[in-house]
Amino acid sequence: MEERKKIPVVMDFDTGTDDAVALITALLHRDMLDVCAVTAVAGNVPLEATAANTLNIVDALGHTDIPVAKGADKPLKRELHCAISHGKTGLGDVIVPDSERGFYEKDAADAIYEAALAHEGELFVLATGPQTNLAIAIQRHLDIVKLIKRVYIMGGCLVGGNMTQASEFNAYVDPEAMQILFRSGVDVVMVGLDVTLQTELPIWVRDRVEAAGTPEAKLAVQVMDFMIKRNKEFGYDVANLHDVVAFCAIVNPSVLKLKRYYVDVETEGTITRGMTVADFRDVCPDKEKNVTCAEDIDVEGFWNWFVDVFEKRGKRR
């Protein structure tokens, strides 16, 4: 029987809480994924913290063969705006042992380009933070546009926002970077707040993951427990696995309802900074539909898939 070809992927995180759970979930799919590199960007917390979190999680779970690269420490044109709900370190009260190895010799933009060259148009990129690293890669290496098969992002929204009335956090932090990505010609799948706000963590899911008892499950539950606690005690964000949904779009897209639109990003507005503006009514027929947007999600199907990852995949290793 012919072995299924693995999907080459680079994963770019601003590793806070839900990014951490997405990273853990993704690392349980190495039978499906050829993880070329994991990269870090400033976003939820400053770069030194997101990079350390990323490297420490990768190594704590035994994946020391995966290069981990540092990326941009600030947006392209703006001051860095961090979140408060992830705590100072990005992981709240969760402590992951420090890795004993260093970061990859190349920065994130060059690591992405290196992987794109190696896989000649087959590379997937998952990006769950501000799009700064991807934008730098596109600006630095113009041929990368034809070398990337698809970019999956957690970011933006078709309607509404969580930073302002109009914009989602990642788009708000670096709207210029997201605009560069959307205008680049790269095939983009946008998994935005329209669907990810539907994935508030049910306790039965947390309990099933804990019962799996694997190292991955134990670490994921520690992070999820902090997410639950921060909401109950401080009123911050609910325990919502936004970034896991974006990863799910790669390996289990059937749970999502997707539709392609022409989408651009507002960079000049004050009230609308970072707004991802979709052409719902084809009022710009000359503009190519450039972004496949998640419009809805089978929530039950998503949670069943997520639990399955920890109950079955974790125990294969």
Secondary structure as UniProt FT lines:
FT   STRAND          7..13
FT   HELIX           17..27
FT   TURN            28..32
FT   STRAND          33..40
FT   HELIX           47..60
FT   TURN            61..62
FT   TURN            64..65
FT   STRAND          68..70
FT   TURN            85..89
FT   TURN            92..93
FT   HELIX           108..119
FT   TURN            120..121
FT   STRAND          123..127
FT   HELIX           132..140
FT   HELIX           142..146
FT   STRAND          148..154
FT   HELIX           169..173
FT   HELIX           175..183
FT   TURN            184..185
FT   STRAND          188..191
FT   HELIX           193..196
FT   TURN            197..198
FT   HELIX           203..212
FT   HELIX           215..234
FT   HELIX           242..251
FT   HELIX           253..255
FT   STRAND          256..261
FT   STRAND          263..265
FT   TURN            271..274
FT   STRAND          276..278
FT   TURN            280..281
FT   TURN            285..286
FT   STRAND          291..297
FT   HELIX           299..308
FT   HELIX           309..313
FT   TURN            314..316
//
